[in-house]
Amino acid sequence: MSKLKGGAGSIYQRGDGMWCGAVEFGRVDGKRNRKVITSKNRETVEARILELVADRAPVKTRKEHMADARLIATHTPNEWYAKVRASAKTCRYCDTNLSIFNTVKDHMIAVETGGSDGIDNVQPICWECNNEKRTQHHDEYAYAGEKPRPFSVMPIRRAEYERAQAFQASRKFKL
């Protein structure tokens, strides 16, 4: 696989001899948006990709979005731990009990849509809801009218569990 000039995209040859080219167009609702071009010769694919790249808007990475969000506001680890300790210990969307294994930090207004990284914009929720919510606004996802779903426990080996328990006991801030 080879990259085109200026990060325009990539071109590769499949096993059947066809040439493929791919161009990223960013993310839409948290899902990857890309266009793939195929042809029998490399020059056709390269020319078509360069046409598509000329029309596309610059793509921001998650890292760049987070940098912009931190310019608006940010929070310290101590503020986050205090917020977790003060929370109801259940996911606000599906009422799952939160533990060290399934708690994640959620931005109520996604950083991709202009939200900040301030303590007022983050909340502890379960990883399943965070994965489904993606870049939706808090109000759009919170009141979708869906029933709470049961939490499926991830399989974990006993040694990993004991190591995690020892780590949690040694931490200054406990969940």
Buried (B, 14 or more C-beta within 10 A) or exposed (E): EEEBEEEBBBBEEEEEEEBBBBBBBBBEEEEEEEBEBEBEEBEBBBEBBBEBBEEBEEEEEEEEBBEBBBEEEEBEEEBBBBBBEEBEEBBBBBEBEBEEBBBBBBBBBBBBEEBBBBBEBBBBBBBBBBEBBEBBEBEEBBEEEEEEEEBEEEEEEEEEEEEBEEEBEEEEEEB
